[in-house]
Amino acid sequence: MSFNDILTKMNDVMYTYILIIMLVGVGVYFTIRTKGVQFRLLIDGIKSMMEKTDADENGKKKVSSFQALMISTASRVGTGNIAGIATAIAAGGPGAVFWMWLMALIGGASAFVESTLAQVYKVRENGQYRGGPSYYMERALGKRWLGILFSILLIICFAYGFNGLQSYNMSSALEYYIPNYSKTIFPMLVGLALAVAAGLVIWGGVHRIGFISSVIVPIMATAYILIGLVTMVLHITELPKVFAVILENAFNFKAMAGGFAGSAVVIGIKRGLFSNEAGMGSAPNASASADVDHPVKQGLVQVISVFIDTILICSSTAMMLLVSGVEGVSGTFDGIPYVQAAISANVGSWGIHFITISIFAFAFSSLIGNYYYAESNILFIKNNKVLLNIFRGTCVVAIFLGAQADFSLVWNLADITMGFMAIVNIIAIFLLGKIALKVLKNYEEQKKQGKNPVFYEDEVGLTGTVWTRDRNK
C-alpha cells in the first residue's frame, strides 16, 4: 500500500465518521444557541457590509468590512465551485447538492461564531489588524502550542495544497484549446505567468490583496450567477423536475446502505466544507482584518460569504449541470470536462469559453485569498521579515509547479490537513462559544436601544483585547 493510499483511507475515515458529526453537531448547536442568528440578523449583515471605513492616524486606508468579506469570499469561491460541484454530482448523484445547501444553512452559525471570536481577539500591529483561530487559541484558551499547530496545518493546506490545485485547474482548463497540452511548453509558461501575477499581488501587501479581491470577486461572481440564471430561465419548465431529483436522491437511504462513504450525504458534506469553509477556521483570518465598530458586525458579514458561495454560486453550477441532460461519470467524466460539456449543451460552444474564463478568475482570486490566510499564520508563528519573504517565495514556487502537474498526493494531504484544521477549530469555538454569545447579546441590547452598536471589552467582562475605550488612540 502506497503512502497516497494510506492518506486516502485516512481521508475517508475522517470525513465519513468524524467531521460529519462534528460539523453538523456544532452547526446545529450554535444555530440553537444563537436562535438562528444567520437568518434573524442577515439584513444587519448586509448593512454592515456596506459601512465605510476612514483612514488611520497615519493616513493609511483601513481594511473595510466589504474588503474582508471579499478576501474570504475570494478564498471560498474557487474551482471547487465549478469542478468540485461537478465531481460531487458525478460521484454522489444530484442528492449531494441538497446536503451542500444544508451544510451552508447550518454552517452559517459556525461561521458567525468563529469570525466574531476572530474580531474579539485580533491584534493591532503597524496600524493593521490581524487575527484568526491561532490568535483566539492563544489569547482566549491560553494555548499557544495549539495555535501554532493550527497555523502549520493551515499553511500546508492553503499555501501549498490548495494553491497548487488552483494553479493546476487553471492550467488544465486550456487542454480544450491546445492539442497534447500537457506535453507542450505551455503548462510551464502558464505557471510562470501565474507565479509572476500572484507575486506582484502578494508583495503588494494586504491593501493590494483587498483591492484585487474587491474588484475581481464581485465581477466574476455576478457574471457566473447571471449565466446560471439564464440557463435556468431557458430550462424553466425542467426546474421542478430537477429539484425533485435532488430531494429524491438526497434521501435515498437504500443507496446509502450500499456504501455510506460514497453516498450523497458524505460527498455533499465534504464538498460543502471544501466550498464554504464554515467552521474550518480559514475565513476568520480575513474577518479579523476588518475595521468595524462591533465584532458581531463582521461575524454577520461572514455569514453572507457562506451563502454567496454555496446558495448562489454552487447552486448555479448545479443547475447548469442538472438541466443540461449531460450525465457525469465519477473518475472518467467529471470535474471541468463535465461542466464544459454541460454548459455547451445549455447555451452553445461559447459557454465553454465562459467556463474557462470563470475558472481563471475564480482560481486566481483563490490564490490571493489563500495566501492571505497563510501569511497571517506565518506572522503568528514568528513575525520576521526575512522569514516572511522566504515564505512568499515558496508560495510562488508552489503556484509555478502546480500548473505543470496534478499532485494527487499533495491534494490528498491538503484534504487531510483541512480536516485536522476543522477538528482543532471546532473544539476551540465550542469551548469559546459562550464569549461569542455574550458579544451577540451586547450587540442586540444596543440595537434594541436604537443605537449603532459599538463594542468595548469591559461590557462583557473581558480584558487585554484591542476593544478598549481608547482603542483608536
C-alpha positions in Angstrom: 0.0 0.0 0.0 1.5 3.4 -1.1 1.6 6.5 1.1 -1.1 8.0 -1.1 -3.3 5.0 -0.5 -2.9 5.4 3.3 -3.8 9.1 3.0 -6.9 8.2 1.0 -8.1 5.8 3.7 -7.4 8.4 6.4 -9.3 10.9 4.4 -12.4 8.6 4.0 -12.5 7.8 7.8 -12.0 11.4 8.8 -14.8 12.8 6.6 -17.2 9.9 6.8 -17.2 9.4 10.6 -15.5 12.2 12.5 -16.1 15.5 10.7 -19.7 14.9 9.7 -20.7 14.5 13.4 -18.5 17.5 14.5 -19.5 19.9 11.7 -23.3 19.1 11.8 -23.2 19.0 15.6 -21.5 22.3 16.2 -23.6 24.0 13.4 -26.9 22.8 15.0 -25.6 23.7 18.5 -24.8 27.3 17.5 -27.9 27.7 15.4 -30.0 26.8 18.5 -27.8 28.9 21.0 -27.9 32.0 18.7 -31.6 31.4 17.9 -30.7 31.2 14.2 -28.5 34.3 14.0 -27.6 33.5 10.4 -31.2 34.0 9.4 -32.5 36.5 12.0 -29.8 39.2 11.5 -29.0 38.6 7.8 -30.2 42.1 7.0 -27.9 43.6 9.6 -25.0 41.7 8.0 -25.9 43.3 4.6 -26.0 46.8 6.2 -22.6 46.2 8.0 -21.1 45.1 4.7 -21.9 48.5 3.2 -20.3 50.5 6.0 -17.2 52.6 5.0 -14.0 53.0 7.0 -11.8 56.0 7.5 -8.0 56.3 7.2 -5.9 55.6 10.3 -3.8 58.1 12.1 -1.0 57.7 9.5 -3.4 58.3 6.6 -3.4 54.7 5.5 -6.7 53.1 4.4 -8.1 50.6 6.8 -9.4 47.3 5.6 -13.2 47.7 5.3 -15.8 45.1 6.2 -16.5 44.6 2.5 -12.9 44.1 1.6 -12.5 41.5 4.4 -15.7 39.8 3.0 -14.2 39.7 -0.5 -10.9 38.3 0.7 -12.7 35.4 2.5 -15.1 35.0 -0.5 -12.1 35.0 -2.8 -10.7 32.0 -1.0 -14.0 30.3 -0.7 -15.0 30.9 -4.3 -12.5 28.8 -6.3 -12.5 25.9 -8.8 -14.4 23.9 -6.1 -17.5 25.9 -7.1 -17.1 24.6 -10.6 -15.1 21.4 -10.8 -15.8 20.4 -7.2 -19.6 20.5 -7.7 -19.4 18.5 -10.9 -17.2 15.9 -9.2 -19.7 15.7 -6.2 -22.7 15.2 -8.5 -20.9 12.7 -10.6 -19.8 10.7 -7.6 -22.7 11.1 -5.2 -25.6 12.0 -7.5 -27.8 15.0 -7.6 -28.7 14.5 -3.9 -25.2 15.8 -2.9 -26.5 19.3 -3.8 -29.1 19.2 -1.0 -26.5 18.3 1.6 -24.3 21.1 0.4 -27.2 23.5 0.8 -27.9 22.2 4.3 -24.3 22.5 5.3 -24.3 26.2 4.3 -27.5 26.9 6.2 -26.4 25.2 9.4 -22.7 26.2 8.9 -23.7 29.9 8.8 -23.9 29.8 12.6 -20.4 28.3 12.9 -19.1 30.9 10.5 -20.7 33.7 12.6 -19.1 32.4 15.9 -15.6 31.8 14.6 -15.5 35.2 12.8 -16.9 37.1 15.8 -14.2 35.4 18.0 -11.5 36.4 15.5 -12.7 40.0 15.8 -12.7 40.0 19.6 -9.2 38.5 19.9 -7.5 40.2 17.0 -4.3 42.2 17.5 -3.1 45.5 16.0 0.3 45.9 14.5 1.6 48.8 12.4 -1.9 50.2 12.2 -3.3 46.9 10.8 -5.5 44.3 12.4 -4.6 40.6 12.2 -6.1 37.6 13.9 -7.8 34.2 13.4 -8.2 30.9 15.2 -4.5 30.7 16.2 -4.9 34.1 18.0 -8.1 33.1 19.9 -6.5 29.8 20.8 -3.6 31.6 22.3 -5.3 34.7 23.8 -8.6 33.1 25.0 -7.6 29.5 25.7 -4.0 30.2 26.7 -2.7 27.5 24.4 -0.1 29.0 22.1 1.1 25.5 21.1 -2.4 24.7 19.8 -2.4 28.0 17.8 1.0 27.1 16.3 -0.3 23.6 15.3 -3.4 25.2 13.7 -1.1 27.6 11.8 1.1 24.9 10.5 -1.9 22.8 9.3 -3.4 25.9 7.6 -0.1 26.8 5.8 0.3 23.3 4.5 -3.3 23.1 3.3 -3.7 26.6 1.8 -0.3 27.9 0.7 0.9 24.6 -0.9 -2.0 22.1 -1.3 -4.9 24.3 -2.3 -2.8 26.8 -4.3 -1.1 24.1 -6.2 -4.5 22.7 -7.0 -5.9 26.0 -8.1 -2.9 26.6 -10.3 -3.3 23.1 -11.9 -7.0 23.7 -12.6 -6.3 27.0 -14.3 -3.6 25.3 -16.4 -5.6 22.2 -17.3 -8.6 24.4 -18.4 -6.5 25.1 -21.6 -6.4 21.5 -22.6 -9.6 22.1 -24.7 -7.7 24.6 -26.8 -4.2 23.1 -27.2 -3.7 19.5 -28.5 -1.5 17.4 -26.3 -1.4 20.4 -23.9 0.4 18.6 -21.0 3.3 17.6 -23.3 3.9 21.1 -24.6 5.8 24.0 -23.0 2.5 25.8 -22.3 2.0 24.5 -18.7 5.4 25.9 -17.8 4.6 29.3 -19.4 1.1 29.4 -17.7 2.8 28.5 -14.3 5.4 31.3 -14.8 2.7 33.9 -15.7 0.6 32.9 -12.7 3.6 32.9 -10.3 4.6 36.4 -11.5 1.0 37.8 -11.3 0.5 36.3 -7.8 3.9 37.6 -6.7 3.0 41.1 -7.7 -0.1 41.0 -5.5 1.5 39.1 -2.6 4.4 41.5 -2.2 1.9 44.4 -2.5 0.5 43.8 1.0 -2.9 43.4 2.4 -4.3 46.6 0.8 -3.5 45.3 -2.7 -4.9 41.9 -1.8 -8.1 43.6 -0.5 -8.3 45.8 -3.6 -7.8 43.0 -6.1 -10.3 40.8 -4.3 -12.9 43.5 -4.0 -12.7 44.1 -7.8 -12.4 40.5 -9.2 -14.8 38.7 -6.8 -18.0 40.8 -7.4 -17.5 40.9 -11.1 -16.8 37.2 -11.6 -19.5 36.1 -9.1 -22.2 38.3 -10.7 -21.3 37.1 -14.2 -21.4 33.4 -13.1 -24.7 33.7 -11.2 -26.2 35.5 -14.3 -25.2 32.7 -16.6 -26.7 30.3 -14.1 -30.0 32.3 -14.1 -30.0 32.5 -17.9 -29.6 28.7 -18.0 -32.5 28.3 -15.5 -34.8 30.6 -17.5 -34.1 28.8 -20.7 -35.0 25.5 -19.0 -37.6 26.8 -16.5 -40.0 24.0 -17.3 -37.5 21.4 -16.2 -36.6 23.1 -12.8 -39.4 21.3 -10.8 -38.1 18.0 -12.1 -34.5 18.9 -11.1 -35.5 19.9 -7.6 -37.5 16.7 -7.2 -34.5 14.6 -8.4 -32.2 16.4 -5.9 -34.6 15.8 -3.0 -35.3 12.2 -4.0 -31.6 11.4 -4.3 -30.7 13.2 -1.1 -32.8 10.8 1.0 -32.1 7.6 -1.0 -31.4 5.5 2.1 -31.2 2.3 0.1 -28.3 3.8 -1.9 -26.7 4.9 1.4 -26.8 1.4 2.7 -24.7 0.3 -0.2 -21.8 2.5 0.8 -22.2 5.4 3.1 -18.7 6.8 2.3 -19.7 7.3 -1.3 -23.2 8.5 -0.6 -24.7 11.8 -1.5 -24.7 12.7 2.3 -20.9 12.3 2.8 -19.9 13.7 -0.6 -22.3 16.6 -0.3 -21.0 17.5 3.2 -17.3 17.0 2.2 -17.6 19.2 -0.9 -19.8 21.7 1.1 -17.0 22.0 3.7 -14.3 22.5 1.0 -16.5 25.0 -0.8 -17.9 27.3 2.0 -15.3 26.5 4.7 -17.8 27.2 7.5 -16.3 26.1 10.8 -13.0 25.2 9.3 -11.1 28.2 10.7 -9.9 29.8 7.5 -12.3 32.7 6.9 -11.7 34.2 10.5 -8.2 35.1 9.3 -9.8 37.6 6.9 -12.5 38.6 9.3 -10.0 39.8 11.8 -8.5 42.3 9.4 -11.7 44.4 9.1 -12.1 47.7 11.0 -15.6 47.6 12.4 -17.3 49.1 15.5 -18.6 45.8 16.8 -17.3 42.2 16.4 -20.8 40.9 15.6 -21.0 43.1 12.5 -18.1 41.1 10.9 -19.5 37.8 12.1 -22.7 38.6 10.3 -20.9 39.7 7.2 -19.1 36.3 7.0 -22.5 34.5 7.1 -23.1 36.3 3.8 -19.9 34.9 2.3 -21.1 31.3 3.1 -24.4 32.0 1.4 -22.8 33.6 -1.6 -20.5 30.7 -2.0 -23.0 27.8 -1.7 -26.5 29.0 -2.1 -25.7 31.2 -5.1 -22.5 30.1 -6.9 -22.5 26.4 -6.2 -26.3 26.3 -7.0 -25.6 28.0 -10.3 -23.1 25.2 -11.2 -25.5 22.5 -10.0 -28.4 23.9 -12.1 -26.3 24.2 -15.2 -25.3 20.6 -14.8 -28.6 19.1 -14.0 -30.7 20.8 -16.6 -28.2 20.0 -19.4 -29.2 16.4 -19.8 -25.4 15.5 -19.7 -24.5 12.9 -17.1 -21.2 12.8 -15.3 -19.3 9.6 -14.5 -17.1 9.6 -11.4 -13.5 9.1 -12.2 -13.8 9.2 -16.0 -16.1 12.1 -16.9 -16.4 14.6 -14.1 -14.8 17.9 -13.0 -14.1 20.6 -15.6 -14.8 18.4 -18.7 -18.3 17.6 -17.3 -19.0 21.3 -16.7 -17.8 22.3 -20.2 -19.9 19.6 -21.9 -23.0 20.7 -19.8 -22.6 24.4 -20.5 -22.1 23.7 -24.2 -25.4 21.7 -24.2 -27.1 24.6 -22.4 -26.0 27.7 -24.3 -23.7 26.6 -27.1 -20.0 26.3 -27.5 -19.4 29.9 -26.4 -20.2 28.7 -22.9 -17.0 26.6 -22.9 -15.0 29.8 -23.2 -17.1 31.4 -20.4 -16.3 28.5 -18.1 -12.5 28.8 -19.0 -12.6 32.5 -18.1 -14.5 31.7 -14.9 -12.0 29.1 -13.9 -9.1 31.5 -14.3 -10.9 34.3 -12.4 -12.2 32.1 -9.6 -8.9 30.2 -9.2 -6.7 33.4 -9.3 -8.8 35.1 -6.6 -8.5 31.9 -4.5 -4.7 32.0 -4.9 -4.7 35.5 -3.4 -7.2 34.8 -0.6 -5.4 31.5 0.3 -2.1 33.3 0.5 -3.5 36.0 2.8 -4.7 33.3 5.3 -1.3 31.6 5.2 0.6 34.9 5.7 -1.4 35.8 8.8 -0.5 32.4 10.3 3.2 32.7 9.4 3.2 36.0 11.2 1.6 34.4 14.2 4.4 31.8 14.5 7.1 34.4 14.0 6.9 37.9 12.8 10.1 38.2 10.9 10.6 40.0 7.6 13.2 37.6 6.2 11.1 34.5 7.1 8.1 36.2 5.5 9.9 36.9 2.2 11.3 33.3 2.1 7.7 32.0 2.7 6.4 34.2 -0.1 9.0 32.8 -2.4 8.0 29.2 -1.6 4.3 30.1 -2.2 5.2 31.5 -5.7 7.2 28.3 -6.5 4.2 26.2 -5.4 2.0 28.1 -7.8 4.5 27.7 -10.6 4.9 23.9 -10.1 1.2 23.3 -9.6 0.4 24.5 -13.1 2.6 21.7 -14.5 1.4 18.6 -12.7 -1.6 17.1 -10.9 -0.2 16.5 -7.5 -2.7 14.0 -6.2 -0.5 13.3 -3.2 -0.4 17.0 -2.3 -4.2 17.3 -2.9 -4.8 14.3 -0.6 -2.5 15.8 2.1 -4.3 19.2 1.8 -7.7 17.4 2.3 -6.4 15.8 5.4 -4.8 18.9 6.9 -8.1 20.7 6.1 -9.9 18.1 8.1 -7.5 18.4 11.1 -7.8 22.2 10.9 -11.6 21.9 11.1 -11.3 19.5 14.1 -9.0 21.8 16.0 -11.1 24.8 15.3 -14.4 23.2 16.1 -13.1 22.2 19.5 -11.9 25.8 20.1 -15.1 27.6 19.0 -17.2 25.1 21.1 -15.1 26.0 24.2 -15.2 29.7 23.4 -18.8 29.9 22.2 -20.1 31.5 25.4 -17.9 34.5 24.7 -19.4 34.9 21.2 -22.9 34.6 22.7 -22.1 37.4 25.3 -20.9 39.6 22.5 -24.0 38.9 20.4 -26.2 39.7 23.4 -24.4 43.0 23.8 -25.0 43.8 20.1 -28.7 43.1 20.3 -29.2 45.0 23.5 -27.7 48.1 21.9 -29.8 47.6 18.8 -33.0 47.5 21.0 -31.9 50.8 22.4 -31.8 52.3 18.9 -28.0 52.6 19.0 -25.4 51.8 16.3 -23.7 49.1 18.3 -20.2 49.9 19.4 -18.2 47.3 21.4 -16.0 47.7 24.5 -14.3 44.7 26.2 -15.4 45.7 29.8 -19.1 45.4 28.8 -18.8 41.6 28.6 -16.1 41.2 31.3 -13.1 40.9 29.0 -9.6 42.4 29.4 -6.5 42.5 27.3 -8.1 42.9 23.9 -7.9 45.8 21.4 -11.5 46.7 22.3 -10.6 49.2 25.0 -12.2 52.6 25.4 -9.1 54.3 23.9 -8.5 51.8 21.1 -8.4 54.4 18.4 -5.7 56.4 20.0 
